[in-house]
Amino acid sequence: MLAKRMDGFALVTTSEHLRSSTRPLALVTGAAGGIGVPLVSRLVAAGYHVLALSRSGGEEQPFVTPIPCDLTKPEQIEQVVAQIAALDRRVQVLVHSAGVIVPQRMGGGDTAAVSCQLAVNLEAPILLTMKLLPHIPSGGHVVFINSMAALVPLEGSSIYTASKFGLRGFALSLAQDVRKRGIHVSSVFPGAVDTPMLKREIDNGGSPLNFVTAPATADGIAAIVMGLLRRPRAEVFCPSSDGILAQLMLMMPRVWRLILPILLKKGRKGLRKYLDGQGRC
């Protein structure tokens, strides 16, 4: 058995085959859905043994150890890290892929949704990284799958936007903290990614700015992460043209306000095209 019940949630155990594996370890959050699924497959194909964190856990696969963990509960994160530390193995790659968005306008809304977004998108990556750093060797790599919302304010999704702005700041500061230890830090900034999370966002009134360009595929973003592991870079925006525009607009808020109506019009057109392709119009 790879997991057992303890204090109301599952913890990974120090299985002998994992201890003795010669494959480098990679830990991925949000491993059971969205970008996480193709990313785990690509990491295994590249020779890693993956510790796959998700709320539901999942079934054990060759070179994949599922770890049930609710990222909104700090005590679960700490317990999981303690179990990983007991393996007496280094974590070569840490990828923060988990994310959640609940569109809602300020002045009303659900405070529980606020807490959940901040916990999963910002607090959990900070806590997990902080606790795992002693187990990441020189040459190790921490990757944050962020969002273009870290640069572009999304109307109706202010909490998600705030969490992603914060995550970018954390990643940039972390890179300075660990540079002398030889640990790489990278962030990937997709626009929309065609996942169940995007579909839920659409159904709940998400911003049309997601569709200024066509959504990327989950496997396409996973491929970008794998490229970063081979050739580290601090930040990658996808598509790169959106990243250039977003960074310019972030430096010039007045210009952003002027160009926003044009982008919204383009985004609504892109959304209609996406929905047509999904057979939802």
Backbone bond lengths (Angstrom), bond angles and torsions (degrees), N, CA, C in turn:
res aa  C-N    CA-C-N  psi(-1)  N-CA   C-N-CA  omega(-1)  CA-C   N-CA-C  phi
1 M - - - 1.474 - - 1.516 109.58 -
2 L 1.342 116.17 136.70 1.453 120.45 178.76 1.511 112.45 -94.90
3 A 1.315 117.73 -14.70 1.458 119.27 -177.04 1.513 109.53 -139.87
4 K 1.309 115.61 155.38 1.445 120.84 177.03 1.524 108.04 -144.25
5 R 1.323 116.69 158.11 1.447 121.24 179.49 1.520 109.27 -83.96
6 M 1.341 115.55 132.39 1.451 119.94 179.09 1.522 108.45 -153.24
7 D 1.341 117.50 125.86 1.458 122.19 179.49 1.521 111.78 55.02
8 G 1.344 117.11 34.52 1.451 120.32 173.64 1.511 115.10 88.09
9 F 1.317 121.27 0.11 1.464 120.87 175.96 1.526 109.40 -149.37
10 A 1.321 114.62 165.95 1.461 119.94 -172.97 1.519 111.05 -86.86
11 L 1.316 114.81 143.84 1.467 121.60 177.17 1.517 109.05 -126.81
12 V 1.318 116.02 143.74 1.452 119.95 175.80 1.531 108.96 -71.12
13 T 1.309 117.06 143.20 1.454 121.11 176.88 1.523 109.23 -105.40
14 T 1.309 116.22 163.90 1.464 120.81 -176.46 1.525 109.21 -84.76
15 S 1.326 117.04 76.35 1.461 121.51 -179.23 1.522 109.95 -67.30
16 E 1.327 115.60 144.45 1.456 120.56 -173.62 1.521 112.08 -65.79
17 H 1.343 117.26 -37.25 1.463 118.81 -177.75 1.525 110.72 -66.32
18 L 1.325 117.15 -31.04 1.458 120.34 178.30 1.526 110.60 -74.45
19 R 1.313 116.47 -37.34 1.468 120.84 176.35 1.538 111.25 -60.20
20 S 1.324 114.99 -41.36 1.465 119.48 -171.96 1.521 113.37 -91.62
21 S 1.318 117.62 -6.19 1.462 120.35 -178.51 1.527 110.76 -62.50
22 T 1.328 115.57 138.34 1.464 119.85 177.66 1.526 111.96 -90.28
23 R 1.306 116.89 -4.55 1.460 120.42 178.85 1.532 109.95 -73.09
24 P 1.332 118.73 139.71 1.468 119.92 173.31 1.518 110.28 -65.16
25 L 1.333 115.80 149.06 1.452 120.61 -178.21 1.519 111.18 -89.71
26 A 1.339 115.19 138.89 1.457 122.57 170.71 1.520 107.68 -126.90
27 L 1.320 116.80 135.05 1.460 121.31 177.69 1.529 108.09 -112.61
28 V 1.332 116.17 129.07 1.460 122.22 -177.95 1.522 109.11 -126.28
29 T 1.340 117.64 125.80 1.465 120.80 172.05 1.526 109.02 -89.40
30 G 1.314 116.04 158.51 1.464 119.46 -177.76 1.518 111.72 62.28
31 A 1.341 115.63 33.92 1.463 120.62 -170.28 1.521 113.50 -75.15
32 A 1.336 118.02 -15.00 1.465 120.03 -173.94 1.518 113.59 -92.72
33 G 1.322 118.06 -0.80 1.461 118.14 -177.68 1.504 112.47 -155.42
34 G 1.336 116.13 172.38 1.447 122.15 174.54 1.513 113.27 55.33
35 I 1.319 116.70 -128.59 1.457 122.77 -179.29 1.526 111.05 -69.48
36 G 1.334 116.89 -27.09 1.458 120.60 -175.33 1.511 114.40 -60.12
37 V 1.331 118.40 -38.05 1.467 121.14 -175.69 1.531 111.84 -63.92
38 P 1.346 119.23 -54.91 1.470 117.27 177.93 1.524 113.13 -66.84
39 L 1.325 117.31 -28.25 1.462 119.79 179.09 1.520 110.66 -66.00
40 V 1.321 117.39 -44.01 1.469 120.48 177.67 1.527 110.24 -59.44
41 S 1.330 116.62 -44.25 1.465 120.52 179.97 1.529 111.15 -61.39
42 R 1.323 116.31 -42.21 1.469 119.93 -179.53 1.534 111.21 -67.88
43 L 1.317 117.24 -38.17 1.462 120.17 179.07 1.527 111.18 -65.05
44 V 1.329 116.30 -42.33 1.465 120.01 177.68 1.523 110.21 -62.17
45 A 1.339 116.78 -44.11 1.462 120.91 179.53 1.525 111.50 -63.26
46 A 1.341 116.45 -27.65 1.462 120.77 -179.86 1.525 112.50 -85.87
47 G 1.347 117.22 0.55 1.463 119.78 173.91 1.514 115.67 103.95
48 Y 1.337 118.27 9.89 1.460 121.35 179.67 1.532 110.89 -92.35
49 H 1.316 115.69 156.02 1.465 122.44 162.84 1.526 106.07 -100.84
50 V 1.331 116.72 123.74 1.456 121.09 -170.86 1.523 111.09 -102.44
51 L 1.338 115.32 128.22 1.457 122.52 168.24 1.522 105.71 -92.11
52 A 1.330 116.04 109.39 1.459 122.13 -168.45 1.525 110.67 -102.60
53 L 1.331 116.63 102.35 1.459 121.27 -179.76 1.527 110.73 -87.35
54 S 1.316 115.59 133.59 1.467 121.77 171.76 1.514 107.66 -160.15
55 R 1.310 115.64 163.42 1.465 118.70 -178.78 1.526 110.77 -64.54
56 S 1.337 117.08 -37.57 1.463 120.49 -175.47 1.520 113.20 -87.75
57 G 1.334 117.26 -16.33 1.463 119.73 -177.44 1.510 110.63 87.11
58 G 1.309 117.70 -92.63 1.461 121.26 -179.88 1.512 111.27 111.79
59 E 1.330 114.56 175.79 1.456 121.01 -177.64 1.524 110.99 -87.02
60 E 1.350 114.78 146.35 1.461 119.31 175.88 1.517 109.91 -67.96
61 Q 1.330 115.83 139.33 1.455 123.11 176.73 1.526 107.78 -127.91
62 P 1.332 117.56 166.44 1.468 118.51 175.48 1.526 110.94 -57.37
63 F 1.304 116.02 124.17 1.462 124.27 178.69 1.527 113.40 65.02
64 V 1.328 117.31 21.39 1.470 121.98 175.05 1.519 108.70 -132.55
65 T 1.328 116.68 121.24 1.462 121.69 175.56 1.519 108.86 -107.63
66 P 1.347 118.10 110.33 1.468 119.79 179.32 1.528 110.88 -74.74
67 I 1.326 116.50 139.16 1.459 122.02 179.43 1.520 108.74 -129.96
68 P 1.335 118.16 107.36 1.462 119.27 175.51 1.524 110.68 -66.54
69 C 1.326 116.81 130.31 1.461 120.77 179.89 1.520 109.30 -159.45
70 D 1.314 116.74 124.50 1.463 122.58 174.51 1.526 107.47 -89.26
71 L 1.329 116.99 109.56 1.464 121.15 -174.71 1.525 113.24 -70.21
72 T 1.319 117.99 -9.33 1.469 119.57 175.14 1.523 111.64 -82.36
73 K 1.330 117.29 -3.91 1.469 121.60 -177.20 1.533 109.24 -116.65
74 P 1.336 117.99 101.35 1.473 121.00 -177.82 1.516 113.64 -55.52
75 E 1.334 117.17 -33.13 1.458 118.44 -178.04 1.532 111.18 -66.31
76 Q 1.323 117.67 -30.99 1.459 120.23 177.21 1.528 110.65 -70.47
77 I 1.317 116.72 -39.88 1.461 120.54 177.22 1.525 110.13 -60.35
78 E 1.319 116.85 -45.19 1.461 120.62 -178.32 1.528 111.40 -65.56
79 Q 1.319 116.59 -39.66 1.463 119.60 179.28 1.523 111.15 -66.48
80 V 1.327 116.85 -40.82 1.459 119.92 178.98 1.526 110.74 -64.31
81 V 1.322 117.32 -42.22 1.467 120.61 178.41 1.522 110.24 -62.10
82 A 1.315 117.02 -39.39 1.467 120.31 178.31 1.527 110.89 -61.72
83 Q 1.315 116.87 -39.95 1.452 120.67 178.89 1.530 111.41 -68.39
84 I 1.321 116.49 -38.88 1.467 120.27 177.62 1.532 109.77 -65.21
85 A 1.325 115.95 -40.76 1.470 119.91 178.45 1.524 111.00 -60.96
86 A 1.331 116.68 -33.78 1.460 120.79 -179.42 1.530 112.44 -67.39
87 L 1.331 117.39 -16.54 1.460 120.58 177.34 1.525 111.58 -69.74
88 D 1.348 115.34 -18.95 1.469 121.00 -176.85 1.534 110.36 58.20
89 R 1.343 115.02 40.73 1.458 122.45 177.42 1.524 108.95 -126.89
90 R 1.317 117.30 150.11 1.452 121.97 175.94 1.533 109.88 -85.52
91 V 1.316 116.25 147.22 1.465 121.94 175.04 1.525 107.41 -98.89
92 Q 1.319 115.74 107.29 1.462 120.70 -174.64 1.529 112.12 -74.45
93 V 1.328 115.65 -34.52 1.473 120.70 -176.39 1.520 109.20 -134.39
94 L 1.325 115.83 131.94 1.464 122.57 174.02 1.517 107.52 -124.44
95 V 1.336 116.75 118.34 1.459 121.17 -179.66 1.523 109.42 -118.74
96 H 1.323 115.31 120.64 1.463 121.43 176.66 1.530 108.47 -91.94
97 S 1.338 115.02 98.39 1.464 120.63 -176.80 1.523 112.67 -106.90
98 A 1.330 117.81 -17.98 1.465 120.74 -177.68 1.523 111.14 -66.76
99 G 1.309 116.44 143.52 1.456 121.14 176.76 1.513 110.52 -163.55
100 V 1.321 115.73 156.95 1.465 120.45 178.27 1.522 108.76 -147.74
101 I 1.334 116.07 142.02 1.453 121.49 175.97 1.520 108.86 -133.69
102 V 1.334 115.77 134.42 1.461 122.56 175.98 1.521 106.97 -129.52
103 P 1.342 118.44 94.84 1.463 119.63 -179.68 1.527 111.77 -59.94
104 Q 1.326 116.30 130.51 1.463 121.84 176.01 1.518 108.50 -164.99
105 R 1.309 115.43 141.85 1.457 120.65 -179.59 1.522 110.02 -87.60
106 M 1.315 115.42 147.69 1.449 120.23 179.13 1.528 111.01 -68.26
107 G 1.330 115.09 152.80 1.451 120.89 -177.07 1.511 112.17 103.43
108 G 1.302 115.02 -6.98 1.459 121.34 177.31 1.508 107.04 -159.00
109 G 1.297 116.54 -148.57 1.459 119.35 173.39 1.515 113.85 87.39
110 D 1.298 114.22 -177.91 1.461 124.30 -170.62 1.525 109.70 -105.32
111 T 1.333 117.35 116.96 1.467 119.98 -179.65 1.526 111.60 -66.25
112 A 1.335 117.29 -27.70 1.461 119.93 177.09 1.524 110.58 -64.56
113 A 1.333 116.69 -37.09 1.465 121.13 178.12 1.522 110.80 -66.93
114 V 1.333 116.64 -34.41 1.465 120.51 175.84 1.519 109.78 -61.92
115 S 1.312 116.73 -49.95 1.462 121.72 -178.35 1.519 111.75 -62.16
116 C 1.333 116.80 -40.17 1.460 121.27 -178.45 1.522 110.99 -64.42
117 Q 1.324 117.46 -45.72 1.470 120.63 -178.88 1.528 111.51 -64.03
118 L 1.334 116.17 -43.88 1.465 119.04 179.19 1.525 111.04 -65.90
119 A 1.323 116.40 -37.58 1.469 119.91 -178.46 1.521 111.43 -67.60
120 V 1.333 117.51 -50.69 1.467 120.95 -174.98 1.522 111.70 -72.99
121 N 1.330 116.52 -43.05 1.473 120.44 -172.48 1.524 114.03 -81.59
122 L 1.335 117.28 -26.05 1.460 119.29 -172.82 1.528 113.11 -128.33
123 E 1.330 117.36 -54.61 1.458 119.58 -173.87 1.531 112.17 -67.13
124 A 1.327 117.01 -43.20 1.472 119.41 -178.90 1.530 112.40 -64.33
125 P 1.340 119.78 -45.16 1.471 117.77 176.26 1.525 113.18 -60.08
126 I 1.328 116.81 -37.49 1.465 119.69 178.27 1.526 110.70 -64.55
127 L 1.324 116.50 -50.17 1.466 120.78 -176.71 1.524 111.37 -65.38
128 L 1.341 117.05 -45.07 1.462 120.09 -178.26 1.527 110.83 -64.31
129 T 1.326 116.81 -42.36 1.460 119.94 178.21 1.529 110.84 -63.45
130 M 1.327 116.24 -46.22 1.455 120.95 -179.05 1.528 111.45 -58.43
131 K 1.325 116.94 -43.32 1.457 120.75 -177.12 1.528 112.69 -75.07
132 L 1.336 116.67 -29.86 1.459 119.65 -177.13 1.524 113.72 -88.16
133 L 1.320 118.22 -17.27 1.465 120.67 -175.10 1.529 113.71 -51.61
134 P 1.331 119.11 -40.04 1.474 117.60 178.38 1.527 113.55 -62.24
135 H 1.326 117.40 -15.87 1.470 121.78 -177.10 1.525 111.97 -107.48
136 I 1.346 117.46 9.24 1.464 121.84 176.69 1.525 107.88 -104.50
137 P 1.323 118.35 121.88 1.473 120.67 -174.30 1.525 112.14 -83.36
138 S 1.313 115.76 171.02 1.460 120.79 169.87 1.525 108.41 -58.71
139 G 1.317 115.95 135.00 1.457 120.43 -174.17 1.516 112.49 91.52
140 G 1.341 117.00 -8.72 1.457 120.84 176.68 1.519 111.20 -69.68
141 H 1.334 115.48 170.09 1.460 119.79 -172.60 1.529 110.12 -142.96
142 V 1.325 116.27 130.18 1.460 122.92 173.77 1.519 107.49 -111.34
143 V 1.332 116.71 124.90 1.464 121.72 -177.75 1.525 109.48 -122.08
144 F 1.316 115.46 128.90 1.461 121.88 176.36 1.523 108.36 -107.56
145 I 1.329 117.21 120.59 1.461 119.79 171.34 1.521 106.02 -87.91
146 N 1.311 114.67 98.73 1.458 122.20 -174.54 1.521 109.38 -91.42
147 S 1.303 118.95 -136.86 1.460 123.40 -177.19 1.514 108.41 -163.99
148 M 1.326 116.68 153.11 1.454 119.30 173.97 1.532 110.37 -63.20
149 A 1.323 117.00 -14.51 1.468 121.03 175.21 1.517 111.83 -66.61
150 A 1.340 117.54 -11.16 1.469 120.70 174.10 1.517 111.65 -73.25
151 L 1.331 116.80 -10.59 1.462 121.76 178.98 1.518 112.94 -123.22
152 V 1.338 115.83 -28.27 1.462 121.41 -174.26 1.517 109.69 -112.88
153 P 1.329 119.23 114.67 1.463 120.65 178.07 1.530 110.92 -63.33
154 L 1.334 116.68 128.87 1.455 121.32 -179.45 1.523 110.25 -103.50
155 E 1.312 116.42 114.46 1.467 120.89 176.64 1.527 109.26 -60.08
156 G 1.315 116.53 132.74 1.459 121.06 -179.94 1.517 114.01 85.31
157 S 1.326 117.18 -3.21 1.474 120.96 179.26 1.528 109.64 -136.91
158 S 1.328 115.70 48.90 1.462 120.01 -173.84 1.525 112.58 -66.56
159 I 1.321 118.26 -33.80 1.465 120.37 -179.12 1.529 110.12 -70.72
160 Y 1.315 116.44 -44.71 1.464 120.26 176.05 1.524 110.17 -59.38
161 T 1.334 116.33 -45.20 1.458 120.90 179.13 1.522 110.83 -59.39
162 A 1.329 116.83 -45.99 1.466 120.91 179.87 1.521 111.10 -60.69
163 S 1.333 117.18 -40.99 1.465 120.13 -178.85 1.526 110.91 -65.54
164 K 1.323 117.07 -36.63 1.463 120.24 -178.29 1.531 111.75 -77.87
165 F 1.330 117.75 -36.20 1.465 119.82 171.28 1.528 109.40 -57.98
166 G 1.329 116.62 -45.48 1.460 120.93 179.94 1.512 112.51 -63.30
167 L 1.343 116.65 -38.73 1.456 120.32 -179.03 1.523 111.13 -66.24
168 R 1.335 116.86 -37.23 1.459 118.63 176.91 1.537 110.46 -63.82
169 G 1.321 116.67 -44.27 1.459 119.94 178.45 1.511 112.21 -60.57
170 F 1.332 116.76 -41.20 1.462 120.36 178.97 1.523 110.77 -62.98
171 A 1.336 117.06 -45.11 1.457 120.66 -177.96 1.527 111.59 -62.54
172 L 1.332 116.75 -42.53 1.466 119.92 -179.33 1.531 111.15 -66.06
173 S 1.325 116.59 -39.33 1.468 119.98 178.07 1.523 111.29 -70.98
174 L 1.332 116.47 -40.19 1.462 121.03 178.47 1.522 110.60 -58.28
175 A 1.332 116.48 -41.56 1.464 120.11 -179.41 1.520 111.19 -57.33
176 Q 1.324 116.99 -37.69 1.460 120.20 177.96 1.529 111.08 -70.32
177 D 1.323 115.95 -38.28 1.468 120.18 -178.79 1.523 112.74 -64.21
178 V 1.341 117.26 -35.92 1.471 119.87 -171.60 1.530 113.16 -106.55
179 R 1.331 117.45 4.17 1.468 120.09 -177.23 1.532 111.65 -56.86
180 K 1.338 116.46 -45.23 1.468 119.88 -177.22 1.529 112.20 -68.08
181 R 1.325 116.73 -18.61 1.469 119.91 176.95 1.526 111.84 -86.79
182 G 1.323 117.17 -3.66 1.458 120.41 178.79 1.511 114.24 76.73
183 I 1.338 117.51 20.92 1.465 121.98 178.40 1.526 109.14 -95.34
184 H 1.325 116.06 130.35 1.462 121.74 178.96 1.525 110.52 -86.52
185 V 1.323 116.40 144.71 1.473 122.41 175.79 1.522 107.87 -130.52
186 S 1.315 116.30 126.72 1.461 121.76 -179.64 1.519 110.08 -133.17
187 S 1.330 115.48 151.51 1.463 121.65 173.78 1.520 109.30 -129.55
188 V 1.333 115.58 138.17 1.458 122.43 175.84 1.522 107.66 -111.53
189 F 1.331 115.86 132.47 1.465 121.13 -176.66 1.525 109.81 -119.83
190 P 1.341 117.48 87.08 1.460 118.90 175.23 1.534 109.87 -77.24
191 G 1.328 115.16 156.40 1.446 119.45 161.26 1.528 106.13 -77.40
192 A 1.310 116.68 -132.56 1.462 119.13 175.63 1.521 110.17 -72.17
193 V 1.337 115.83 144.35 1.467 121.94 175.17 1.526 106.74 -124.24
194 D 1.307 116.08 132.61 1.462 121.15 -174.29 1.527 110.25 -75.07
195 T 1.325 115.37 86.54 1.455 123.41 -178.91 1.533 108.75 -134.90
196 P 1.331 118.19 169.34 1.467 119.55 174.69 1.526 112.95 -57.21
197 M 1.338 117.76 -31.14 1.462 120.69 178.00 1.528 110.87 -61.86
198 L 1.332 117.63 -39.98 1.461 120.78 178.21 1.523 110.71 -64.84
199 K 1.322 116.54 -41.78 1.465 119.98 180.00 1.522 110.92 -63.38
200 R 1.341 117.08 -40.28 1.467 119.58 176.83 1.521 110.81 -64.79
201 E 1.333 115.41 -38.57 1.462 119.33 178.98 1.523 110.89 -62.22
202 I 1.322 116.99 -43.23 1.475 120.96 177.94 1.520 110.15 -59.57
203 D 1.324 116.23 -47.23 1.463 120.74 -177.08 1.521 112.60 -63.33
204 N 1.344 116.46 -22.06 1.464 120.19 -178.16 1.525 112.82 -106.85
205 G 1.333 116.57 19.32 1.460 119.77 172.74 1.507 114.89 85.45
206 G 1.322 118.41 32.39 1.459 122.05 178.95 1.522 112.68 -63.84
207 S 1.319 116.26 163.46 1.459 122.07 -174.52 1.528 112.52 -68.83
208 P 1.347 117.46 136.39 1.477 119.95 173.71 1.523 113.43 -66.38
209 L 1.342 118.04 -12.72 1.465 120.00 177.15 1.527 111.31 -60.86
210 N 1.324 117.35 -20.00 1.462 120.96 176.06 1.523 112.03 -59.82
211 F 1.326 116.83 -21.06 1.463 120.44 -170.52 1.523 112.51 -115.84
212 V 1.329 116.69 21.16 1.467 119.46 172.70 1.527 109.14 -59.80
213 T 1.329 116.75 -37.77 1.461 122.30 168.80 1.525 107.97 -121.78
214 A 1.311 116.57 160.46 1.467 120.74 -177.20 1.524 110.89 -63.26
215 P 1.347 118.02 142.44 1.468 120.10 178.70 1.526 112.41 -59.02
216 A 1.319 115.11 142.47 1.461 120.99 174.07 1.523 109.37 -77.12
217 T 1.310 116.63 165.30 1.464 120.78 173.06 1.523 109.44 -90.58
218 A 1.321 116.00 154.24 1.468 120.00 177.69 1.523 110.32 -61.13
219 D 1.324 117.35 -40.55 1.463 119.93 -179.69 1.521 111.34 -67.95
220 G 1.329 117.39 -31.75 1.455 120.42 176.69 1.520 111.90 -63.02
221 I 1.341 116.90 -40.41 1.469 120.57 177.69 1.523 110.21 -70.20
222 A 1.343 116.55 -38.56 1.474 119.86 176.62 1.529 110.33 -60.25
223 A 1.324 117.05 -38.49 1.461 120.77 179.06 1.526 110.91 -64.97
224 I 1.334 117.19 -36.56 1.465 120.99 177.85 1.532 109.81 -64.44
225 V 1.329 116.76 -42.24 1.471 120.36 177.81 1.522 110.23 -59.70
226 M 1.327 117.14 -44.37 1.467 120.03 -179.73 1.525 110.70 -63.45
227 G 1.325 116.85 -36.56 1.456 119.98 176.43 1.517 112.12 -63.51
228 L 1.323 116.56 -36.72 1.465 120.63 178.32 1.527 111.66 -67.15
229 L 1.318 116.75 -33.55 1.466 119.29 178.14 1.518 111.05 -66.14
230 R 1.324 116.00 -30.47 1.468 119.82 178.33 1.528 111.27 -82.09
231 R 1.326 116.78 -40.20 1.467 121.79 -178.10 1.533 108.22 -134.07
232 P 1.319 117.89 89.45 1.466 121.74 -173.87 1.533 112.88 -59.94
233 R 1.319 115.03 138.50 1.462 123.79 171.97 1.522 107.32 -138.88
234 A 1.318 117.00 153.68 1.463 120.20 -177.09 1.524 111.44 -69.85
235 E 1.336 117.36 -45.86 1.455 120.71 -175.37 1.528 110.31 -143.83
236 V 1.333 114.81 138.77 1.458 120.99 175.58 1.523 107.83 -131.02
237 F 1.319 115.64 127.00 1.465 121.42 178.48 1.520 108.76 -107.66
238 C 1.318 115.39 137.27 1.457 118.30 -178.10 1.546 110.57 -138.77
239 P 1.335 114.81 118.48 1.463 126.57 0.27 1.525 111.27 -73.64
240 S 1.333 115.55 154.83 1.467 120.12 -175.76 1.520 112.00 -63.14
241 S 1.332 117.78 -32.00 1.468 120.64 179.62 1.519 111.16 -62.63
242 D 1.333 116.85 -39.83 1.468 120.43 177.11 1.520 110.50 -64.83
243 G 1.333 116.51 -37.21 1.462 119.91 -179.62 1.513 111.71 -64.94
244 I 1.335 116.95 -41.78 1.467 120.65 178.72 1.521 110.16 -62.49
245 L 1.330 116.54 -46.79 1.463 120.70 -179.98 1.520 110.85 -63.08
246 A 1.330 116.80 -44.23 1.462 120.35 -177.05 1.519 111.52 -63.49
247 Q 1.335 117.54 -40.76 1.459 120.06 179.97 1.526 111.57 -67.83
248 L 1.320 117.10 -37.17 1.465 120.13 176.55 1.527 110.84 -65.03
249 M 1.328 115.59 -42.86 1.458 119.11 -178.61 1.529 111.63 -67.88
250 L 1.346 115.68 -32.44 1.462 119.86 178.43 1.523 111.02 -64.75
251 M 1.331 116.56 -33.80 1.463 120.82 178.57 1.522 112.19 -79.69
252 M 1.336 116.86 -17.64 1.470 120.97 -176.42 1.529 109.61 -131.89
253 P 1.335 117.39 75.12 1.463 120.68 -175.65 1.534 113.66 -56.20
254 R 1.327 116.42 -32.60 1.457 118.35 -179.64 1.531 110.99 -64.94
255 V 1.328 115.74 -42.29 1.463 120.04 177.50 1.527 109.96 -64.73
256 W 1.349 115.84 -38.21 1.469 120.19 177.69 1.518 110.77 -57.57
257 R 1.326 117.17 -44.84 1.464 120.18 -179.92 1.523 111.38 -63.49
258 L 1.341 117.02 -34.63 1.457 120.34 -179.86 1.524 112.39 -71.69
259 I 1.323 116.45 -37.54 1.462 120.40 -175.44 1.526 112.86 -87.89
260 L 1.329 116.87 -14.51 1.467 121.09 -176.07 1.535 113.20 -55.26
261 P 1.343 120.38 -45.35 1.476 118.80 179.48 1.524 113.24 -58.06
262 I 1.329 117.08 -35.53 1.468 120.65 178.84 1.523 110.08 -67.04
263 L 1.336 115.99 -43.67 1.468 120.15 -179.67 1.527 111.29 -66.08
264 L 1.328 116.43 -38.94 1.468 119.71 178.83 1.531 110.89 -63.95
265 K 1.316 116.36 -40.43 1.465 119.87 178.16 1.526 110.53 -62.49
266 K 1.337 115.51 -44.79 1.454 119.84 178.28 1.529 111.02 -64.56
267 G 1.341 116.01 -39.51 1.457 120.41 179.44 1.521 112.70 -64.51
268 R 1.327 117.51 -40.63 1.472 120.37 178.50 1.524 110.89 -64.17
269 K 1.339 115.74 -38.11 1.460 119.73 176.60 1.524 110.22 -64.49
270 G 1.353 116.82 -42.72 1.458 120.80 177.98 1.519 112.40 -64.29
271 L 1.331 116.82 -37.08 1.465 121.05 178.48 1.523 110.49 -64.28
272 R 1.343 116.55 -43.95 1.468 119.64 178.87 1.526 110.42 -61.00
273 K 1.318 115.99 -40.68 1.467 119.92 179.42 1.523 110.68 -65.23
274 Y 1.336 116.25 -41.00 1.472 120.38 179.10 1.516 110.28 -64.08
275 L 1.318 117.84 -44.94 1.458 121.41 -179.19 1.519 111.12 -65.66
276 D 1.345 116.75 -37.55 1.467 119.92 175.38 1.524 110.17 -58.83
277 G 1.334 115.58 -43.72 1.462 120.29 179.82 1.514 113.15 -64.82
278 Q 1.348 115.91 -26.26 1.461 121.95 178.94 1.514 111.75 -88.36
279 G 1.341 116.48 -4.36 1.462 120.77 -176.46 1.510 112.78 69.59
280 R 1.340 116.80 31.26 1.459 120.57 -174.97 1.523 112.09 -110.85
281 C 1.337 118.35 10.81 1.470 121.02 177.46 1.512 110.35 -117.15
